[in-house]
Amino acid sequence: MSIWWAGKVAAGLFLVLQPVLSLALDGPGPVLRPLLGAGALMGALGSIVHLGHYVLLRRRAGALGRPRTLVTEGGLLPFVRHPMYLGDSVAILGFGLMWPTVIALVVMALGLACAVLQAFREDRQLAHTFPEAHRAWKAKSTLLVPFLF
């Protein structure tokens, strides 16, 4: 397990627990209600993207830490090389918006940075393990955000 993966998970857990604890103690104010709903929707959507691609990759590549083959088809994979981290990033953004305190925004930024750094790390590993296939896939896809990055 890398430090970037652990940082992403820790940030996500904090961002999920913070609004839950705050809601239990105070309840949302009128200003935060729209952000709470939008953040929850983004969190759910990001989680669905992550879990869907986890299942897809697990079925097609075997163990995710040591894939037997480079999976480039299905889901968002033709467009994005790391859709699980895209899902994590959307969920982290959503959970951070649910209760936008200074500490939540700092943790959200750290969580996003960890997700991006982990995507770069895994991309280098895939390029090393599957050089030709990865080079062709990289020419047609982006690292994390479809058509942008």
C-alpha positions as CSV (number, residue, x, y, z in Angstrom):
1,M,0.0,0.0,0.0
2,S,1.4,3.4,-1.0
3,I,1.3,6.5,1.2
4,W,-0.8,8.2,-1.6
5,W,-3.4,5.5,-1.5
6,A,-3.5,5.6,2.4
7,G,-3.8,9.4,2.3
8,K,-6.7,9.3,-0.2
9,V,-8.5,6.8,2.0
10,A,-7.9,8.8,5.2
11,A,-9.1,12.0,3.6
12,G,-12.2,10.3,2.2
13,L,-13.1,8.8,5.6
14,F,-12.6,12.2,7.4
15,L,-14.8,14.0,4.8
16,V,-17.5,11.4,5.2
17,L,-17.5,11.4,9.0
18,Q,-17.3,15.2,9.4
19,P,-20.7,16.1,8.1
20,V,-22.3,13.0,9.7
21,L,-21.0,14.1,13.1
22,S,-21.8,17.8,12.5
23,L,-25.4,16.9,11.4
24,A,-25.9,14.7,14.5
25,L,-24.8,17.6,16.7
26,D,-26.1,20.7,15.0
27,G,-28.2,19.9,11.9
28,P,-27.6,21.7,8.6
29,G,-28.3,25.4,8.4
30,P,-30.4,26.8,5.5
31,V,-27.2,27.9,3.6
32,L,-25.7,24.4,3.7
33,R,-28.8,22.3,2.7
34,P,-28.1,22.7,-1.1
35,L,-24.4,21.9,-0.7
36,L,-25.3,18.9,1.5
37,G,-27.5,17.4,-1.2
38,A,-25.2,18.2,-4.1
39,G,-22.2,16.8,-2.1
40,A,-24.1,13.6,-1.2
41,L,-25.0,13.1,-4.9
42,M,-21.4,13.6,-6.0
43,G,-20.2,11.3,-3.3
44,A,-22.6,8.6,-4.4
45,L,-21.8,9.0,-8.1
46,G,-18.0,8.9,-7.4
47,S,-18.4,5.8,-5.3
48,I,-20.5,4.1,-8.0
49,V,-17.8,4.9,-10.6
50,H,-15.1,3.6,-8.3
51,L,-16.9,0.4,-7.4
52,G,-18.1,-0.4,-10.9
53,H,-14.6,-0.1,-12.3
54,Y,-13.2,-2.1,-9.4
55,V,-15.5,-5.0,-10.3
56,L,-14.7,-4.6,-14.0
57,L,-10.9,-4.6,-13.5
58,R,-11.0,-7.4,-10.9
59,R,-12.9,-9.7,-13.3
60,R,-10.7,-9.0,-16.3
61,A,-7.2,-8.5,-14.9
62,G,-7.3,-10.6,-11.7
63,A,-5.4,-9.1,-8.8
64,L,-5.4,-5.4,-9.1
65,G,-1.9,-4.9,-7.6
66,R,-0.4,-7.3,-10.1
67,P,-2.6,-7.5,-13.2
68,R,-2.2,-10.3,-15.6
69,T,-3.3,-8.2,-18.5
70,L,-3.8,-4.5,-19.3
71,V,-7.5,-3.8,-19.5
72,T,-8.3,-0.9,-21.8
73,E,-11.9,-1.6,-22.7
74,G,-15.2,-1.3,-20.8
75,G,-16.7,1.5,-18.7
76,L,-14.6,4.7,-18.9
77,L,-11.4,2.8,-19.7
78,P,-11.2,3.7,-23.4
79,F,-11.1,7.4,-22.3
80,V,-9.5,7.4,-18.8
81,R,-6.7,5.2,-17.6
82,H,-7.6,5.4,-13.9
83,P,-11.4,5.6,-13.6
84,M,-11.3,4.4,-10.0
85,Y,-9.3,7.5,-9.0
86,L,-11.6,9.6,-11.0
87,G,-14.5,8.2,-9.0
88,D,-12.5,8.7,-5.8
89,S,-11.9,12.4,-6.8
90,V,-15.5,13.1,-7.5
91,A,-16.5,11.5,-4.2
92,I,-13.9,13.4,-2.3
93,L,-15.1,16.7,-3.9
94,G,-18.6,15.8,-3.0
95,F,-18.0,14.9,0.6
96,G,-15.9,18.0,1.0
97,L,-18.8,20.2,-0.3
98,M,-21.2,18.6,2.1
99,W,-19.8,20.6,5.0
100,P,-17.4,23.2,3.6
101,T,-15.3,24.1,6.6
102,V,-11.7,25.2,6.3
103,I,-10.4,21.9,7.6
104,A,-12.7,20.0,5.3
105,L,-11.4,22.0,2.3
106,V,-7.8,21.4,3.3
107,V,-8.4,17.7,3.7
108,M,-10.3,17.6,0.4
109,A,-7.3,19.2,-1.4
110,L,-4.9,16.7,0.3
111,G,-7.2,13.8,-0.7
112,L,-7.4,15.0,-4.3
113,A,-3.6,15.4,-4.4
114,C,-3.1,11.8,-3.1
115,A,-5.5,10.4,-5.7
116,V,-3.7,12.2,-8.5
117,L,-0.3,11.1,-7.2
118,Q,-1.4,7.5,-6.9
119,A,-2.8,7.6,-10.4
120,F,0.6,8.8,-11.7
121,R,2.4,6.1,-9.7
122,E,0.1,3.3,-11.0
123,D,0.4,4.7,-14.5
124,R,4.2,4.4,-14.4
125,Q,3.8,0.8,-13.1
126,L,1.5,-0.2,-15.9
127,A,3.8,1.4,-18.5
128,H,6.7,-0.6,-17.1
129,T,4.7,-3.9,-17.0
130,F,2.9,-3.5,-20.3
131,P,5.1,-1.1,-22.4
132,E,3.6,-1.5,-25.9
133,A,0.0,-1.8,-24.9
134,H,0.2,1.1,-22.4
135,R,1.8,3.3,-25.0
136,A,-1.0,2.7,-27.4
137,W,-3.6,3.2,-24.7
138,K,-2.0,6.4,-23.5
139,A,-2.1,7.9,-27.0
140,K,-6.0,7.5,-27.0
141,S,-6.8,8.3,-23.3
142,T,-6.2,10.7,-20.5
143,L,-4.9,9.9,-17.0
144,L,-7.8,10.9,-14.9
145,V,-10.4,13.3,-16.4
146,P,-11.9,12.4,-19.8
147,F,-10.6,14.6,-22.6
148,L,-8.8,17.0,-20.2
149,F,-6.2,15.4,-17.9
